[in-house]
């Protein structure tokens, strides 16, 4: 998603540059290395059931895409406290299911 923002913000007043994206990705690597972020195994059958449940409740109203549903369902399934996204539709569905969304 970070790399996609480089494409999406081209021509805007304050675009995300390749170097901005690389800096963000490097920060993520540092956060993983320091333990601030960590990998969480996913129980995929539970994620798929949650995705169906969330999609049934919110797709018609919010236009949620399949991968967005999977991301939100994964966060719900592992009981995430915070959900990070720059995508408006993903943000809307994450908020609709009660996740604290940043930035």
VEXSEVEX-958154 format. One record per residue (C-alpha): z, x, y. Coordinates in pm, 1 decimal. Layout:
// residues N
(atom (Z, X, Y)),
...
This chain:
// residues 103
(atom (0.0, 0.0, 0.0)),
(atom (75.3, 284.1, 238.5)),
(atom (-273.6, 426.1, 194.6)),
(atom (-421.9, 79.5, 239.2)),
(atom (-254.2, 56.5, 579.0)),
(atom (-468.9, 347.0, 695.0)),
(atom (-773.1, 129.8, 628.5)),
(atom (-621.6, -193.5, 759.0)),
(atom (-509.5, -49.4, 1091.4)),
(atom (-829.6, 135.6, 1184.0)),
(atom (-940.5, 27.6, 1527.9)),
(atom (-596.5, -103.1, 1623.6)),
(atom (-410.7, 25.3, 1926.3)),
(atom (-161.9, 221.0, 1712.9)),
(atom (-326.0, 285.6, 1374.1)),
(atom (-159.5, 439.8, 1071.2)),
(atom (-326.7, 777.4, 1020.0)),
(atom (-383.7, 975.5, 701.7)),
(atom (-110.6, 1215.9, 814.3)),
(atom (128.7, 921.7, 877.9)),
(atom (61.1, 795.4, 526.3)),
(atom (110.7, 1139.9, 374.2)),
(atom (439.6, 1181.7, 562.9)),
(atom (563.3, 845.7, 432.0)),
(atom (464.8, 932.6, 75.6)),
(atom (636.6, 1270.7, 106.6)),
(atom (951.6, 1095.8, 229.9)),
(atom (943.1, 867.4, -74.0)),
(atom (917.2, 1172.8, -300.5)),
(atom (1216.0, 1328.7, -121.9)),
(atom (1416.0, 1007.0, -157.6)),
(atom (1341.2, 996.4, -530.7)),
(atom (1441.7, 1360.3, -563.7)),
(atom (1771.5, 1300.4, -380.9)),
(atom (1854.6, 984.2, -574.3)),
(atom (1819.2, 745.2, -277.9)),
(atom (1535.7, 579.2, -468.7)),
(atom (1512.3, 562.9, -845.7)),
(atom (1288.2, 425.9, -1114.7)),
(atom (1400.1, 105.2, -1280.3)),
(atom (1260.8, 2.6, -1620.1)),
(atom (1123.6, -351.6, -1612.9)),
(atom (1171.4, -618.5, -1877.5)),
(atom (809.3, -732.2, -1852.3)),
(atom (847.6, -1061.9, -2037.6)),
(atom (1118.3, -1166.7, -1788.1)),
(atom (905.4, -1047.1, -1495.0)),
(atom (610.1, -1253.1, -1617.7)),
(atom (824.6, -1566.2, -1656.2)),
(atom (972.9, -1514.4, -1308.2)),
(atom (623.2, -1459.6, -1168.0)),
(atom (507.7, -1792.5, -1312.0)),
(atom (814.1, -1971.9, -1179.0)),
(atom (779.5, -1819.4, -829.4)),
(atom (403.5, -1877.6, -825.0)),
(atom (444.4, -2241.8, -922.1)),
(atom (692.6, -2293.1, -641.0)),
(atom (520.3, -2098.9, -362.1)),
(atom (153.7, -2009.5, -418.3)),
(atom (2.5, -2333.5, -288.2)),
(atom (196.4, -2314.5, 36.3)),
(atom (190.8, -1938.8, 96.6)),
(atom (-135.3, -1820.0, -62.3)),
(atom (47.1, -1559.2, -269.0)),
(atom (-170.3, -1321.5, -470.8)),
(atom (-103.0, -1230.2, -832.5)),
(atom (9.4, -872.3, -773.6)),
(atom (237.0, -988.2, -492.5)),
(atom (397.1, -1234.5, -733.0)),
(atom (451.2, -958.8, -986.9)),
(atom (612.2, -731.8, -728.0)),
(atom (846.1, -1002.2, -604.3)),
(atom (922.7, -1121.2, -957.1)),
(atom (1007.3, -764.8, -1060.3)),
(atom (1249.7, -734.6, -768.7)),
(atom (1411.2, -1067.8, -854.6)),
(atom (1435.6, -979.4, -1223.4)),
(atom (1615.1, -649.3, -1165.6)),
(atom (1833.6, -810.1, -897.6)),
(atom (1713.3, -593.7, -609.7)),
(atom (1913.1, -617.8, -290.9)),
(atom (1634.3, -515.4, -54.8)),
(atom (1257.8, -565.5, -81.7)),
(atom (1023.3, -340.1, 118.0)),
(atom (678.5, -460.9, 218.5)),
(atom (423.8, -445.0, 498.3)),
(atom (226.3, -739.8, 359.4)),
(atom (276.7, -1075.2, 531.9)),
(atom (215.8, -1295.6, 227.0)),
(atom (435.5, -1079.1, 6.8)),
(atom (703.3, -1087.1, 278.2)),
(atom (685.8, -1466.6, 295.2)),
(atom (731.3, -1519.0, -77.8)),
(atom (1005.9, -1256.1, -101.3)),
(atom (1195.5, -1430.7, 177.0)),
(atom (1131.8, -1768.6, 15.2)),
(atom (1309.8, -1652.7, -301.3)),
(atom (1602.8, -1513.1, -104.1)),
(atom (1533.2, -1140.9, -94.5)),
(atom (1634.6, -937.6, 209.7)),
(atom (1299.1, -802.9, 331.4)),
(atom (1240.2, -488.8, 534.9)),
(atom (1099.7, -346.3, 754.2)),
